[in-house]
Amino acid sequence: CQQGIDIPSVFLFDGYYTRYGLEDWAKERYQALGVNPSECLECGECEERCPYNLPIREMLKDAAERLG
């Protein structure tokens, strides 16, 4: 990500939040990342590179709403 967003970590923490109910833990680690997914420029580079064809930009928005 050209903005420095650690996409795998954002998704990891979002998973802990949604799957395991570790809401406080996930939020603390998310905030410690320093770069917020809301800073995404919507360039789409991450989606072009994703081997799983995930809608990463939309997923980042959802994670930011939960964890932010």
CORZI-V797777 format. One record per residue. N is the residue number from 1. RES is the residue in one small letter. PSI is psi in radians with two decimals (999 if undefined). OMEGA is omega in radians with two decimals (999 if undefined). BURIAL is b if it has 24 or more other C-alpha atoms within 12 Angstrom, else e. Layout:
n=(N N)
res=(RES RES)
psi=(PSI PSI)
omega=(OMEGA OMEGA)
burial=(BURIAL BURIAL)
This chain:
n=(1 2 3 4 5 6 7 8 9 10 11 12 13 14 15 16 17 18 19 20 21 22 23 24 25 26 27 28 29 30 31 32 33 34 35 36 37 38 39 40 41 42 43 44 45 46 47 48 49 50 51 52 53 54 55 56 57 58 59 60 61 62 63 64 65 66 67 68)
res=(c q q g i d i p s v f l f d g y y t r y g l e d w a k e r y q a l g v n p s e c l e c g e c e e r c p y n l p i r e m l k d a a e r l g)
psi=(2.22 -0.29 -0.12 0.27 2.20 1.43 -0.83 -0.69 -0.69 -0.80 -0.61 -0.87 -0.63 -0.65 -0.74 -0.63 -0.90 -0.65 -0.62 -0.06 0.33 1.09 -0.89 -0.77 -0.83 -0.73 -0.71 -0.80 -0.63 -0.81 -0.47 -0.21 -0.57 -0.60 2.13 2.38 -0.32 -0.21 0.06 2.35 -0.04 0.54 -0.46 0.01 -0.67 -0.69 -0.59 -0.59 -0.25 2.10 -0.18 0.03 0.73 2.59 1.25 -0.73 -0.75 -0.70 -0.65 -0.70 -0.78 -0.78 -0.72 -0.64 -0.73 -0.78 -0.37 999)
omega=(-3.12 3.09 3.14 3.12 3.13 -3.02 3.13 3.14 3.10 -3.13 3.09 -3.12 3.08 3.09 3.08 3.12 -3.01 -3.04 -3.01 3.11 3.14 -3.00 -3.12 3.14 -3.10 -3.14 3.13 -3.12 3.09 -3.12 3.13 3.13 3.10 3.11 -3.06 3.09 3.09 3.08 3.13 -3.14 -3.11 -3.11 3.11 -3.13 -3.13 -3.13 3.09 -3.10 -3.06 -3.14 -3.11 3.14 3.13 3.05 -2.97 -3.11 3.12 3.14 3.09 3.11 3.14 3.14 -3.14 3.11 -3.12 -2.97 -3.06 999)
burial=(b e e e b b b e b b b b b b b b b e e e e e e e e b b e b b b e e e e b b b e b e e e e e b e e e e e e e e e b b e b b b e b b e b b b)
